Amino acid sequence: MNTRETLKIGANGHLMIGGADCTELAAKYGTPLYVYDKKYIEDISAIYVKTLKEVYGEGRILYASKAFSCKGIYKLAEKCDLGADVVSGGELYTALSAQFPADRLVLHGNNKLDRELTYAVESDIGFIVCDAFDEIVRLGEICKSRNKVQNILLRVNPGVEAHTHHFVQTATPDSKFGFSFMNGDAMKAIRLALQTEGVNLRGLHCHIGSQIFEKESFSLAVRKMTDFYLRVKTELGYEFDTINLGGGFGIYYTDEDRKLSVEGYAEYIRAVGETLKSCVKEKNLKKPFLFLEPGRSIVGEAGITLYTAGSVKKIEGIKNYVAIDGGMFDNPRHALYGSKYTVVVANRMNDKPCEKYSVAGKCCESGDIIAEDCFLPEVHRGDILAVLSTGAYNYSMASNYNRNPVPPAILVENGKSDYLVKPQSYEDIVRNDADCKLI
């Protein structure tokens, strides 16, 4: 467990987050329940902003909102002096609904719809990151028809393979993302963008993957990107003024991962900033404005999920199961790609672990497992289980599978709490069901 001042064991033996007792939160709001630690989000955002300014200078931290998107998180991101990247019309709408500054938004996506591009252009967002030849052309036509010029970046694939799960590697040669350096597509895309009316090509974007701990992977990406910037300058006589180097910083999920303090996460920003500064000077390039896009590392460890234990099934000599009132409908990550988590009994933190359990969800699906081989005290019906580091890609990926409601999310600070996202009701689930006239 990666403890901190706002995530620790209280004097009564209960798990505390943001000064609040997890058992009391479970009683007040019900379970399953997503809980977010406001101070952690603010502290790590401040570290990122401060480090980027000190190490590199001109740049902006963009919160990668696919990790967790709701109106409240955009309001908090703005308060923390962050920009944000969005990857759909829905995320863009949510950000703008929260009055997030449009010029601090960057739109991503490998298959943006015309209506999404149009919405972004008409909203005057800061940048659109183009990811296909036809998208450059379509965007130019949308801009010309509205007498607008849109700043763009091109997403490129520098071929850096980070050591992470293949489902979340995004810069391998066969990735669906980006124009490849290796086959010449990146240079072709640059030539096309420079010839396309309505778009203003400012630079390139890359993102090498997620849950990466090796700083050298990020430094290698910087070197490859600046090599390519030099090539564009030499061959085309065109010099970029912006670079977006993505995110993907690894966080603590289990003791297999590194434990970093909030301040420790600055090393990722420092590695990128120092390498870029050095490469720009060495290659005699214009120093570009730097975007970085951490998401998981801002909200991942800030969030936990609380569940109530139900049936306990012990298959002698084989396996122990504890069933919870949630499941893959609120956290599909283990089912999708075997993600690992730390699980604790929040109402009995001082009890000694004695048995291994697999934490099973309530969905009618044999693969509905949240975590396996968790070493816990003997678990009883009614215990409150906390799954740690669930702030990223849990609520975002939640569904109504088996017509289960998506759980609410709350924010905690100094023992106080309030909803970020209200609970769904059964009525919410059937709200859009139609009285079909063909039945």
N, C-alpha and C positions, 0 to 999 in steps of 0.2 A: 504494500500500500504506500503510495507516494503522499505522505501526510504533509500538511502545511498549517499555518495558523488558522485558516478558514476551512480545513478538512482534517478533523482529528477526533480522538476519543474523548468524550466528556467525562466529568467527574463521576457521573452516574453509570458509566460503562456503555453509554449510547453513542452512536456515530453522530457527529455534529458537522454541519456544513453551513458556512456563512453565519455562524453564531446560532443556528437553529438546530433543534433536536429532531433527528430524522423520524423517530417514532411519533413525535408530536405532529410533524408535517404529514405523515401517513394518516394519522387519525383525523386531521383537519381537512385534508384535500382528497383522501382516498388514494388507492393504488390501482393500477400502476400510475406512477407520477414521475415526470421529468423535473429535476431540480437543478437550477443554475446558480452558481456563485458569482454575484455581481463584482465583488472586489477582485477576484481572480481575473475576470475578463478585463477589467479596467487596468489592473497592474501589468498584465502581459502586453496589452495594447500600448501602454505608456512606455514600456521597455523597448518595444519594437520601434515606435516613433522616435524616441530619444536616440537609440543606437543608429538608426538610419541617418539621422541628421548629423550626428557626431562623426560617424565613420565615412560617410559618402557625401552628404550634403543634399543636393536637390533630388527629391523623390517623394513618394507617397506609399504608405502601406494601404493596400486594398483588402478589406475583409472578404474572404471567399465565401459568399453567403450560401452556397450550396450545402455547406456544413450544417447550417441551421438558419432558416429564414423565417422571420416573423416581423411584424411592425416594431415591436419592442427592441429587437436586437439591432435594427437599423438606427433607431433613436440612440441607443447606447453607443453604436459605432460612430455616429456623428459626434456625440459628446466626447468621444476618445480621439477625435481628429483623424479618423480613418476615412478612406474612400471605400468603395465596395465593388466587387465584380458580381455580375448577375448572369445567369445562363439560360434564362427563359423569359417569355413575356410575363409569366406569373411572378417570378422573382422581381422583375423590373417594376411591375405594378405595385407589389408589396412595398418596395423601397420608396417609390414615389408617393404612395399613400401615407407613408410615415414622414413625408416632407423632407426626405433625404435629398441633398443637393444634386441635381441632375448632372452637373459638370464633374462630379466626383464619382460617377458611375461608369463602369466598363462592361460592355456586353460581350459574352463569349458564346460558344456553341458551334458544333460541327455541322448542324443542319438547321440554321435559323430560317424560320418561316418568313414569308414576305410581310405578314402582318406584324411579326415581331420586329423586323428591321424598320418597318414604317413607324411603328410605335416609338422605337428608340430614336429615330431621326426627328420625329415631330416633338419629342420630349427634350431635344437638345442635350443628349447625354454626352459625356466627355469623349469616349472612344468606343468604337466597335472593332472587335478582333475578327478579321475575316479568315475563314478556314476552308474555302473552296473557290475555284476559278469562277464558277458561275455566280457565287455570292458577291464577288467583287463587282461583276457586271450588273447584277440585280440591284445592289445597293446604289451604284452610280445612277441607275435609271430612277430609282425612288428619290434620290437627292435632287437630280436635275428637274424632275417634275414638280418639286416643291421649292426650287430655287435655293437649295441649301448645299453646303459643303460639309461633309462629315469627316472628322479625324478618324483614321483607322490605323491599326496595327495588323500585321499578318502573322498568323500562328505558324511557326516553323517547327520542324522536327530535326534537332541536331544530332540524333542518334546516340544519346547518352542513356545507357541502361542502368538505372538505379537498382539496388538490391532490395526488392520488395515483391509483393505478390503480383503475378503476371496480370491479374485483372485490373490492377491500379497502376501499371506501368503505361506511360503515355508518350514516350519518346523513342520507342523501339522502331525498327525499320518498317514493321507491318502495322503500326498503330493507325487507328481511324482518324487520329488528330494530326493536323498540321501538314505543311508543305515540306517535303523531305529535302535536306541538303544533298543527300547521296544521289538522287536520280535527276537532279536539275530542276525539280518542280519549284523550289523556293525562288530561284532566280527568275523563272518564267512568271511566277506570281507577282514578283516585284515589278517586272517590265509591264505587265498588264495593269497593275494598280497605278503606275505612273502615267499610263496613257488614258486612264478612265476618268472622265469628267464627273464631278460631284463628290469625289473622295480625295482626301489629302493624306497620303501615306507618310506617317511620322516615324515608324520603326517596326520592330519585330517583337513577337512574344514566343516564349517557350515554357513548357511545364513538363518536367521529366518524370513525374510520378508522385506517389503519396506515401506517407509513413516512412520517410527516408531519414536515416540517422547519420550517414556518411557525409560530412561536410565537403569532402573532396568531389562528390558527385555534383554538387552545386557549383563548385569552383571550376570543374571541367566544363560544365555547361556555359559558364561565363566566357571561358577561353574560346570555346567553339563559336559562340555567338559573336564575339568581337572579331575573331578571324573572318567571319562572314561579313561583318560590317565593313572591314577593311577591303574585302574583295569587291563589295558593292561600290565602295568609294573609288576603287581603282578602275573597275570595269565600266561603271556607269557614270562616274563623276557625281554621284549623289550621296549625300551624307545624312544619316538619320539623326534625329535629336531626342529619341525616346527608346527605351528598352524595357520590356516587361519580362522578368525572369521567373514568374509563377510562384508557387509555394511548395507544399509537400513535406514540411518539416515533421519529423517523427515525434510522437508523444509516448508517455508511459501508459501501457494497458496492464501489463503483468510484470513480474520480476525478470522476465526474459528481455525486457526493454530497459533503456537507460532511464534513470531517475534524474530529472533536471528540476532545479528551482525555477521560479518565474524568471529570475535574473539570468539563469543559465541558457534560456532560449535565445538570448541576445547573440550567442555565438553563431547561430545560423545567419542572422542579418550581417554580422561582422564579417563572416567568411565571404559572403556575396559582395558586400560593399567594398572590402579591401581588394578583392581580386579584380573587380570591375575597374576600380580606380587605377590599379596598377596596369591593367591591360590597355585601358584608354591612353594612358601616358606612353606606354611602350610602343603602341601602334600608331601614335599621332592621330587619334580620332577626336572628334568633338565629344565632349563629356555629355552623355545623354541623361535626360531625366529618367530616374529609375523607379519602376513600379515593382512591388513584391506583393504576393497574394496569399498570405497565411489564412487558413480557415480553421482546420482541425486543431491547430496548436493554440488558437485563441479560445475556442469554446469546448474542445474535447475534454480536457481534464477539469474544466469548470463545471461540467455536468455529471450528474449521477442519476440512476433510475431506481426508484423504490418499488418493491413488490411485496405482496403478502404471500407467505408460504401456504400451500394447500396440502394436497396428498403427498405423503412420503412413501415411496415404494422401494423396498430393499430386496433385491434379487440375490439371495445368498451365494457368495462366492463369485458373483459376476459383476453387479453394478448396483449403485444406489441412485435413486431419482428423487428430487424434490420438485414438485410442480408448483408453478407460480400463476398468479392471475393475469399475467401478460404473456408475451411470446413473440413469435416472428412478426406479428402485426405491428409491434412497437419497436422491434429491433431485429431486422432480418440479416444482420451482417455475418453472424456465425453460419447461418444457413447458406448464404451466398458465397462466402469465401473463407470460412473457417476462422473468423476473427476470435481472438482470445481476450478474456476479461478477468479482472479481479472481482470476486464476489465476497461479501462479508455479511454476517448476521448483525444488522444494525442495532438491534435491541439487546445484544449480548456480546459486545465487542471484546470483553475481557475473558470470555470463556475460551478454554483451550481447544483448538481444532483437533479432531480425533478421527474423522472419516472423510472419504472422498465422495462427492456428489456430482451428478450431472443435473444442471438446472434446466428443467423441461417446461416449455410453454404449454398453453391450453388449446392450441390450434389442433385441428384434426389433420395432422401431418406428422409423419415419423421423424422428419428432419427438423421439427420445431424444437430446437435446442438453443438456449442462450449461451451456456458455458458448460464445459466438460471438466471433469476431474478437479473440482474445487474442494480444497481441504478446509473443512468447516467443523465447528462444534456440532453435536447432534442436533439436527433441525427438527422442529415441531411445527405442526399446523398453527398458523397465526403469527409465527415469527416474521419480522420485517427483514427482507433481504435487500441489500444495496449492491447494485452493479456499478462499478466505478468507471470513469472515463467514457461516459455515454453521451457527452454533449454534442458530438459531431456525427452526422450521418445516421442518427437514430430517429428522432422526430422527422427529419427530412425524408427518410425512406419509409416511414410508417404507412400503413394501409388499413383498409377495413376488411382484411381477409377474414373469412368466416363471419362477416358482419360484426366484428368487434370494433368498438369505438376507439379512435386514436386518443391516447391519454393527454391530459393537460400538461402544460409546462409552467413552472413558477420560477420567479427570481427571488433570491434571498440575500439579505445584507443586514449585518448586526442584529440577527435574530428576527428581523421582520421579513415578511414574505408577501408576494402578490402574484397574480396571474400574468404570465406572458401570453399564454394561449389557454383559453377556457376549455373545459371538458366537452367532448362530443356527447350527444344524447342519441338514443335509438332513433328519435325523430329526425335528428340531423342526418343520420345514415340513409333514411328513406326519403329525404326531402326532395330529391331530384328524380325519384321513381315516377314514371308517368302512367296515367290510366290509358294504356295502349288500346286504340280503337280496333285493332286487329284481333283482339282476344275476345 
